[in-house]
Amino acid sequence: MAKVVESDLGSGGSNVLSLDSIRESLIRQEDTIVFSLIERAKFPLNSLAFEESRCLDSGNSSSLTEFFVREIEILQAKVGRYENPEENPFFLDNIPHSVFPTHKYPPALHPKALSVNINKRIWDIYFKELLPLFVKPGDDGNYPSTAASDLACLQALSRRIHYGKFVAEVKFRDAPQDYEPAIRAQDREALMKLLTFEKVEEMVKKRVQKKAETFGQEVKCINGDESEKKYKVDPLLVSRIYGEWLIPLTKHVEVEYLLSRLD
């Protein structure tokens, strides 16, 4: 039987963090990710929003999207968003303390390993590799709404990927004897093998494909006469995004977390 970690995260308010509660949270996060991709697909690529600076302030060299994300993260930090260990900011140098009393989250993660943050890598992959796959090329000039939609995607992807820290913690507590030798040897390859379950990964890919089909189908007729189903985002592509990026990056976070777990 899996051991549990005291926490109110990942289980809808329960004080127990277990593999089952983590699995439930990851399944719910799939909905958020699929919906955020669908919403972003309403806009074309709009690359001018994130590729170059168009700021009228000569002292600001960031793109519109980077400026937008930085400013939103400052506001969200001031109301305590990043007190929650599930949330990881993209611009760590930009985060003020909350100006309001915040919820005291029970410690569920190892303090040293808690700091694992790969958001810079997620940012680069999202804009350079993922985004061109599921949005149409072009520019409609609607940059503020595009930036807001990109932020929703980035935060959903980041939350899912960094949830690997919770996965790794529970797996470690369930079987420390399996993980400690590889951790002491700093053997990334051995840890990755311990963390990889191909059948589970295939099931996740099939589930998100089904969700993309369900949530994203174009509905133009109500009498069921549509001869060919069309989707706002290709369901096979959503499955591919999970298989080629989200799942591997989540496992990367798990490995990085475990490498510091005994510090």
C-alpha positions as CSV (number, residue, x, y, z in Angstrom):
1,M,0.0,0.0,0.0
2,A,1.4,3.4,-1.0
3,K,2.5,5.7,1.8
4,V,1.0,9.1,2.0
5,V,2.3,12.6,2.6
6,E,0.4,15.1,4.8
7,S,-0.8,17.9,2.6
8,D,-3.9,19.6,1.4
9,L,-2.7,19.6,-2.2
10,G,-3.9,17.5,-5.1
11,S,-6.9,16.0,-3.4
12,G,-9.6,18.6,-3.4
13,G,-8.9,19.7,0.1
14,S,-8.0,16.4,1.7
15,N,-5.0,16.4,4.1
16,V,-3.5,13.4,2.4
17,L,-1.3,13.4,-0.7
18,S,-1.1,9.9,-2.3
19,L,-0.5,8.5,-5.7
20,D,-4.3,8.2,-6.1
21,S,-4.8,11.9,-5.2
22,I,-2.0,12.9,-7.5
23,R,-3.5,10.9,-10.3
24,E,-6.8,12.5,-9.8
25,S,-5.2,16.0,-10.0
26,L,-3.3,15.2,-13.1
27,I,-6.5,13.9,-14.8
28,R,-8.2,17.2,-13.9
29,Q,-5.3,19.2,-15.2
30,E,-5.7,17.4,-18.6
31,D,-9.0,19.2,-18.9
32,T,-7.4,22.6,-18.2
33,I,-4.6,21.9,-20.7
34,V,-6.9,20.8,-23.5
35,F,-9.3,23.7,-23.0
36,S,-6.3,26.2,-22.9
37,L,-5.0,24.8,-26.2
38,I,-8.4,25.1,-27.8
39,E,-8.7,28.7,-26.6
40,R,-5.3,29.6,-28.0
41,A,-6.1,28.0,-31.3
42,K,-8.7,30.7,-31.9
43,F,-5.9,33.1,-32.7
44,P,-3.2,32.9,-35.3
45,L,0.5,32.6,-34.4
46,N,0.8,36.4,-33.9
47,S,4.6,36.0,-33.5
48,L,5.2,39.7,-33.2
49,A,3.7,39.5,-29.8
50,F,6.4,37.2,-28.4
51,E,9.4,37.5,-30.8
52,E,10.4,41.1,-30.6
53,S,10.2,44.2,-28.4
54,R,7.6,46.7,-29.5
55,C,7.5,48.6,-26.2
56,L,7.3,52.4,-26.5
57,D,9.4,52.6,-23.3
58,S,13.0,52.8,-24.5
59,G,14.1,51.2,-21.2
60,N,12.1,48.1,-21.8
61,S,13.4,45.5,-24.2
62,S,11.0,42.7,-23.6
63,S,8.3,41.5,-26.0
64,L,4.7,42.2,-25.3
65,T,4.1,38.7,-24.1
66,E,7.1,38.7,-21.8
67,F,6.0,42.1,-20.4
68,F,2.4,40.8,-19.9
69,V,3.6,37.7,-18.1
70,R,6.0,39.6,-15.8
71,E,3.3,42.1,-14.8
72,I,0.7,39.4,-14.2
73,E,3.1,37.3,-12.1
74,I,3.8,40.4,-10.0
75,L,0.1,40.9,-9.3
76,Q,-0.5,37.2,-8.7
77,A,2.5,37.0,-6.3
78,K,1.1,40.0,-4.3
79,V,-2.1,38.0,-3.6
80,G,-0.2,34.8,-2.7
81,R,-0.3,32.6,-5.9
82,Y,3.3,31.4,-5.5
83,E,2.9,30.5,-1.8
84,N,1.3,27.4,-3.3
85,P,4.1,24.9,-4.0
86,E,2.0,23.7,-7.1
87,E,2.7,27.1,-8.8
88,N,6.0,28.1,-10.3
89,P,6.7,31.5,-11.7
90,F,8.4,32.0,-15.1
91,F,10.4,35.0,-13.9
92,L,11.9,34.2,-10.5
93,D,13.7,37.5,-10.2
94,N,10.3,39.3,-10.4
95,I,8.4,37.9,-7.5
96,P,7.4,40.1,-4.6
97,H,6.0,38.8,-1.3
98,S,2.2,38.6,-0.8
99,V,0.6,41.7,0.6
100,F,-2.2,39.6,2.0
101,P,-2.3,36.8,4.6
102,T,-1.8,33.5,2.7
103,H,-2.9,30.0,3.3
104,K,-0.2,28.0,5.2
105,Y,0.4,25.0,3.0
106,P,1.6,21.9,5.0
107,P,5.1,20.9,3.9
108,A,4.8,18.0,1.4
109,L,8.0,18.4,-0.5
110,H,11.7,18.2,0.5
111,P,12.9,21.8,1.1
112,K,16.1,21.5,-1.0
113,A,14.3,19.8,-4.0
114,L,11.4,22.2,-3.8
115,S,13.3,24.8,-5.8
116,V,13.3,22.7,-9.1
117,N,12.0,25.0,-11.8
118,I,12.3,24.4,-15.5
119,N,10.0,27.2,-16.7
120,K,12.7,28.8,-18.9
121,R,12.8,25.6,-20.9
122,I,9.0,25.3,-21.0
123,W,8.8,28.8,-22.3
124,D,11.3,28.1,-25.1
125,I,9.7,24.8,-26.1
126,Y,6.2,26.3,-26.1
127,F,6.9,29.2,-28.4
128,K,9.5,27.5,-30.6
129,E,8.1,24.0,-30.9
130,L,4.6,23.6,-29.6
131,L,2.7,26.8,-30.6
132,P,3.4,26.5,-34.4
133,L,2.0,23.0,-34.4
134,F,-1.6,23.8,-33.2
135,V,-2.2,27.4,-34.3
136,K,-2.6,28.8,-37.8
137,P,0.2,31.0,-39.2
138,G,-0.6,34.6,-39.6
139,D,-1.1,37.8,-37.7
140,D,-4.4,39.4,-36.7
141,G,-2.9,42.1,-34.5
142,N,-4.8,40.9,-31.4
143,Y,-1.7,40.7,-29.3
144,P,-3.1,41.4,-25.8
145,S,-5.7,38.6,-26.0
146,T,-3.1,36.3,-27.6
147,A,-0.7,37.0,-24.7
148,A,-3.4,36.3,-22.2
149,S,-4.2,33.0,-23.9
150,D,-0.5,32.1,-24.1
151,L,-0.1,32.7,-20.4
152,A,-3.1,30.4,-19.6
153,C,-1.4,27.7,-21.7
154,L,2.0,28.3,-20.1
155,Q,0.7,28.1,-16.6
156,A,-1.3,25.0,-17.2
157,L,1.6,23.2,-18.8
158,S,4.0,24.4,-16.1
159,R,1.7,23.2,-13.3
160,R,1.4,19.8,-14.9
161,I,5.1,19.4,-15.5
162,H,6.2,20.6,-12.1
163,Y,3.6,18.3,-10.5
164,G,6.4,15.8,-11.1
165,K,7.8,16.9,-7.8
166,F,4.8,15.6,-5.9
167,V,4.9,12.4,-8.0
168,A,8.5,11.9,-7.2
169,E,8.0,12.6,-3.4
170,V,5.2,10.0,-3.1
171,K,7.1,7.4,-5.1
172,F,10.2,7.9,-3.0
173,R,8.3,7.6,0.3
174,D,6.6,4.5,-1.0
175,A,9.9,2.7,-1.8
176,P,13.0,4.6,-0.6
177,Q,15.0,1.5,-0.9
178,D,14.5,1.4,-4.6
179,Y,15.5,5.0,-5.2
180,E,18.3,5.7,-2.6
181,P,21.1,3.9,-4.4
182,A,20.5,5.7,-7.7
183,I,20.2,9.0,-5.9
184,R,23.4,8.5,-4.0
185,A,25.1,7.6,-7.3
186,Q,23.4,10.6,-9.0
187,D,22.4,8.2,-11.7
188,R,19.9,10.0,-13.8
189,E,19.4,7.0,-16.2
190,A,18.6,4.6,-13.4
191,L,16.1,7.0,-11.9
192,M,14.4,7.6,-15.2
193,K,14.0,3.8,-15.6
194,L,12.4,3.6,-12.2
195,L,10.0,6.4,-13.0
196,T,8.9,5.1,-16.4
197,F,5.7,3.1,-16.8
198,E,5.0,2.9,-20.6
199,K,1.5,1.4,-20.2
200,V,0.4,4.3,-18.0
201,E,1.9,6.8,-20.4
202,E,0.0,5.2,-23.3
203,M,-3.2,5.3,-21.3
204,V,-2.7,9.0,-20.6
205,K,-2.0,9.8,-24.3
206,K,-5.2,8.0,-25.3
207,R,-7.2,9.7,-22.7
208,V,-6.1,13.2,-23.7
209,Q,-6.8,12.4,-27.3
210,K,-10.3,11.4,-26.4
211,K,-10.8,14.6,-24.3
212,A,-9.6,16.7,-27.3
213,E,-12.1,14.9,-29.5
214,T,-14.9,15.5,-26.9
215,F,-14.1,19.1,-26.0
216,G,-12.9,20.3,-29.3
217,Q,-15.3,19.0,-31.9
218,E,-16.8,21.6,-34.2
219,V,-20.6,21.5,-33.8
220,K,-22.4,23.3,-36.7
221,C,-25.4,21.0,-37.2
222,I,-27.7,19.8,-34.5
223,N,-29.3,16.9,-36.5
224,G,-26.2,14.8,-36.7
225,D,-25.8,15.1,-40.4
226,E,-22.2,16.3,-40.4
227,S,-20.4,13.8,-42.6
228,E,-16.9,14.7,-41.4
229,K,-15.9,15.5,-37.9
230,K,-13.8,18.6,-37.5
231,Y,-11.8,19.7,-34.4
232,K,-10.5,23.0,-33.1
233,V,-7.3,21.2,-32.2
234,D,-6.2,18.0,-33.8
235,P,-6.7,15.3,-31.1
236,L,-3.7,13.3,-32.4
237,L,-1.6,16.4,-31.9
238,V,-2.7,16.7,-28.3
239,S,-1.7,13.1,-27.7
240,R,1.6,13.8,-29.4
241,I,2.2,16.9,-27.2
242,Y,1.8,14.7,-24.1
243,G,3.9,11.9,-25.5
244,E,6.8,14.0,-26.8
245,W,6.9,16.9,-24.4
246,L,4.7,16.9,-21.3
247,I,5.4,13.4,-20.1
248,P,9.1,13.5,-20.7
249,L,9.4,17.0,-19.1
250,T,7.4,15.8,-16.1
251,K,9.8,12.9,-15.6
252,H,12.7,15.2,-16.0
253,V,11.4,17.2,-13.1
254,E,10.9,14.0,-11.1
255,V,14.5,13.1,-11.7
256,E,15.9,16.5,-10.8
257,Y,13.8,16.5,-7.6
258,L,15.0,13.1,-6.6
259,L,18.6,14.0,-7.2
260,S,18.3,16.5,-4.4
261,R,16.0,14.4,-2.2
262,L,18.7,13.2,0.2
263,D,20.5,16.6,0.5
